[in-house]
Amino acid sequence: MAQDKVLILGPSWVGDMVLAHSLFQELKTQNPSVQIDVAAPFWTIPLIDRMPEISNGIPLPFKHKQLAIFDRIRFGLSLRQEGYTQAILLVNSFKSAILPVAAGIPKRTGFLGEMRYGLLNDIRPLDQSKYPRTIDRFVLLASPGSESSVKLNVRDPVLIASQANALEIKKRLSIDMDANPILALCPGAEYGNAKRWPAEYFSEVANHFLDRDWKVWLFGSDKDTIVTEHINQLTRNRCTDLGGKTKLGEAIDLMSLCDCVVSNDSGLMHVAAALNKKVVAIYGSSDPFHTPPMNPKAVIEYLGLECSPCFERECPLGHLNCLKLIPPSKIIRDLSESI
């Protein structure tokens, strides 16, 4: 009997890819011999590399929001010889359903969305009120039947970091090798400013712990260097500013060495939770009931104002009270209670 071989069409957001690990765990629990490959944007591959359930990460060459129908067909045709028995789509777009059809995958599973009749042949309706969390929706796609008969078994995502690689990166970046506890701050948010707690607040938290002989590492992408540099300036350059200096895989391995993490609702927040860190997650325009950090150690700070969650990139009212009214003293207290 041929081995079951599943191709997952993965999400573009780092946080969503972390949450997808719960689906991969469920597929392996149901069928330990199944081979799981994940096709996703190249920037998510370092996450896939740290999930042992995945056999192969396949970087997709398409640009974000690019339709590229014929390119998707050609890419799908190149996968025909792989012999996939099922495709599971974690994105609801029309274009994402083109590739598995071209790849000749007989069972194509996904939620109803964007005129995908004919492209998907295992279409699942979704009661969003019953399953408000992204992670539950992902795991739901592992079920054999309709959602009404499903009892979800949702395991927390887990990333396997390389300590050896982290130590090599520390040497390369000339990071101190002492034994002081380390606080990681993640002040970025790819989505927009309405998810960014003020830099001045992050610096106040940093100064509190620096004054108590902690090390503070600032994590962020190239787009976050302005804010990480500003925070570092406000701490008299006492932080280790990693903004723009590490790739995602390197950031994951370095974060595995940290003791606590304070993060906006971002991909790195989910990374920290999947590394089993003590996380304080700060929510502004987004909804912690939709994409919470999946770790019992996590503390969520969310005010739930009348205007929240608005899901906007910029505060439509211009005041950003959903974030500004969360004081640094509250985050310091959260951290102090957990260490």
RAKA-V679950 format. One record per pair of residues at least 6 apart in sequence whose ideal C-beta (glycine too) atoms are under 6 Angstrom apart, sorted by sequence separation. I is the first residue (numbers start at 1). J is the second residue. D is the distance in Angstrom with one decimal. If there is no record, write none. Layout:
i | j | d
I | J | D
I | J | D
This chain:
i | j | d
11 | 17 | 5.6
48 | 54 | 5.1
62 | 68 | 5.1
131 | 137 | 5.2
189 | 195 | 3.7
210 | 216 | 5.7
263 | 269 | 3.9
273 | 279 | 5.3
10 | 17 | 5.7
27 | 34 | 5.8
89 | 96 | 5.4
140 | 147 | 6.0
143 | 150 | 4.4
189 | 196 | 4.9
232 | 239 | 4.7
272 | 279 | 4.7
100 | 108 | 4.9
220 | 228 | 4.8
27 | 36 | 6.0
48 | 57 | 3.7
232 | 241 | 4.7
38 | 48 | 5.1
110 | 120 | 5.0
206 | 216 | 4.6
218 | 228 | 4.3
112 | 123 | 5.3
261 | 272 | 4.0
24 | 36 | 5.8
45 | 57 | 4.5
108 | 120 | 4.8
269 | 281 | 5.1
281 | 293 | 4.8
288 | 300 | 4.8
87 | 100 | 3.6
108 | 121 | 5.5
109 | 122 | 4.1
111 | 124 | 5.3
112 | 125 | 5.7
139 | 152 | 5.4
218 | 231 | 5.9
228 | 241 | 5.1
45 | 59 | 5.5
279 | 293 | 5.3
288 | 302 | 4.9
308 | 322 | 5.0
107 | 122 | 5.6
111 | 126 | 4.7
139 | 154 | 5.3
187 | 202 | 4.9
228 | 243 | 3.1
38 | 54 | 5.5
136 | 152 | 5.8
261 | 277 | 4.9
36 | 53 | 5.8
42 | 59 | 3.8
185 | 202 | 5.3
281 | 298 | 5.8
305 | 322 | 5.3
36 | 54 | 5.4
37 | 55 | 5.7
87 | 105 | 4.4
101 | 119 | 5.4
225 | 243 | 4.4
260 | 278 | 4.6
261 | 279 | 4.8
262 | 280 | 4.8
263 | 281 | 5.9
264 | 282 | 5.4
265 | 283 | 5.0
37 | 56 | 4.4
38 | 57 | 5.5
39 | 58 | 4.1
41 | 60 | 5.7
92 | 111 | 5.7
97 | 116 | 4.7
135 | 154 | 6.0
224 | 243 | 5.1
225 | 244 | 4.3
252 | 271 | 5.7
256 | 275 | 5.2
278 | 297 | 4.9
279 | 298 | 4.4
280 | 299 | 4.9
281 | 300 | 5.2
282 | 301 | 5.0
283 | 302 | 4.1
303 | 322 | 5.6
35 | 55 | 5.0
94 | 114 | 4.1
255 | 275 | 5.9
273 | 293 | 3.8
37 | 58 | 6.0
39 | 60 | 5.6
84 | 105 | 4.6
86 | 107 | 4.3
87 | 108 | 4.8
88 | 109 | 4.8
89 | 110 | 3.5
92 | 113 | 3.5
93 | 114 | 5.4
94 | 115 | 5.7
218 | 239 | 5.2
265 | 286 | 4.8
273 | 294 | 5.5
97 | 119 | 3.7
222 | 244 | 4.4
273 | 295 | 3.9
287 | 309 | 4.1
303 | 325 | 5.9
76 | 99 | 4.1
80 | 103 | 5.6
97 | 120 | 5.7
216 | 239 | 4.5
217 | 240 | 4.7
218 | 241 | 4.9
219 | 242 | 5.4
220 | 243 | 4.0
286 | 309 | 5.5
75 | 99 | 6.0
79 | 103 | 4.2
80 | 104 | 4.9
218 | 242 | 5.9
269 | 293 | 5.6
285 | 309 | 5.8
28 | 53 | 4.8
77 | 102 | 5.2
217 | 242 | 5.8
218 | 243 | 5.7
273 | 298 | 5.6
285 | 310 | 5.1
301 | 326 | 5.2
72 | 98 | 4.4
76 | 102 | 2.6
183 | 209 | 5.0
285 | 311 | 5.9
4 | 31 | 5.8
17 | 44 | 4.5
72 | 99 | 5.0
76 | 103 | 4.2
285 | 312 | 5.4
6 | 34 | 5.9
10 | 38 | 4.8
67 | 95 | 5.5
199 | 227 | 5.0
203 | 231 | 4.7
207 | 235 | 5.4
210 | 238 | 4.9
12 | 41 | 5.1
24 | 53 | 4.3
73 | 102 | 4.5
202 | 231 | 5.1
206 | 235 | 4.9
4 | 34 | 4.5
5 | 35 | 4.6
6 | 36 | 5.2
7 | 37 | 5.3
8 | 38 | 4.5
9 | 39 | 5.7
10 | 40 | 3.2
17 | 47 | 4.9
21 | 51 | 5.4
183 | 214 | 5.3
199 | 230 | 4.8
203 | 234 | 3.6
109 | 141 | 5.8
188 | 220 | 4.3
199 | 231 | 5.2
203 | 235 | 5.5
219 | 251 | 5.6
180 | 213 | 5.8
181 | 214 | 5.2
182 | 215 | 4.6
183 | 216 | 5.0
184 | 217 | 5.1
185 | 218 | 5.3
186 | 219 | 4.9
206 | 239 | 5.8
180 | 215 | 4.9
182 | 217 | 6.0
184 | 219 | 5.8
299 | 334 | 4.7
188 | 224 | 3.5
284 | 322 | 4.5
284 | 323 | 4.2
187 | 227 | 5.0
90 | 138 | 6.0
219 | 268 | 5.8
280 | 331 | 5.5
88 | 141 | 5.2
280 | 334 | 4.8
278 | 338 | 4.7
175 | 240 | 5.7
197 | 264 | 5.7
196 | 264 | 5.7
195 | 264 | 5.3
262 | 331 | 5.9
20 | 90 | 5.8
195 | 265 | 5.3
184 | 255 | 5.7
184 | 258 | 4.1
189 | 264 | 4.4
260 | 335 | 5.5
182 | 258 | 4.4
7 | 84 | 4.5
182 | 259 | 5.5
183 | 260 | 5.2
184 | 261 | 4.4
185 | 262 | 5.3
186 | 263 | 3.7
189 | 266 | 4.8
5 | 83 | 5.9
181 | 259 | 4.6
5 | 84 | 5.0
11 | 90 | 5.1
5 | 85 | 5.4
6 | 86 | 4.9
7 | 87 | 4.8
8 | 88 | 5.2
9 | 89 | 4.5
10 | 90 | 5.7
11 | 91 | 5.7
4 | 85 | 5.2
169 | 250 | 5.2
186 | 268 | 4.2
169 | 254 | 5.8
197 | 282 | 4.7
9 | 96 | 5.2
166 | 253 | 4.0
165 | 253 | 4.6
166 | 254 | 5.2
195 | 284 | 5.1
166 | 256 | 6.0
194 | 284 | 5.5
195 | 285 | 5.7
161 | 252 | 5.5
162 | 253 | 5.1
166 | 257 | 5.3
194 | 285 | 3.6
195 | 286 | 5.9
161 | 253 | 4.8
161 | 256 | 3.5
50 | 159 | 4.5
50 | 160 | 5.0
22 | 135 | 5.3
26 | 139 | 5.3
19 | 134 | 5.5
23 | 138 | 4.3
27 | 142 | 5.3
159 | 274 | 4.3
19 | 135 | 4.5
23 | 139 | 5.3
26 | 142 | 4.4
158 | 274 | 5.7
159 | 275 | 5.6
22 | 139 | 5.3
157 | 274 | 4.3
20 | 138 | 5.3
194 | 312 | 5.3
23 | 142 | 5.7
194 | 313 | 5.8
194 | 314 | 5.6
192 | 313 | 2.8
193 | 314 | 5.6
194 | 315 | 5.1
191 | 313 | 6.0
192 | 314 | 5.9
205 | 328 | 5.1
204 | 328 | 3.9
208 | 332 | 5.2
197 | 323 | 5.1
205 | 331 | 5.3
201 | 328 | 4.7
205 | 332 | 5.8
25 | 155 | 4.8
22 | 154 | 5.4
22 | 155 | 5.4
22 | 157 | 5.7
21 | 157 | 3.8
157 | 294 | 5.6
156 | 294 | 4.4
18 | 157 | 5.1
132 | 289 | 5.7
134 | 291 | 5.2
132 | 290 | 5.9
46 | 248 | 4.5
46 | 249 | 3.3
15 | 267 | 4.4
18 | 270 | 3.9
14 | 267 | 2.8
15 | 270 | 4.1
18 | 274 | 5.2
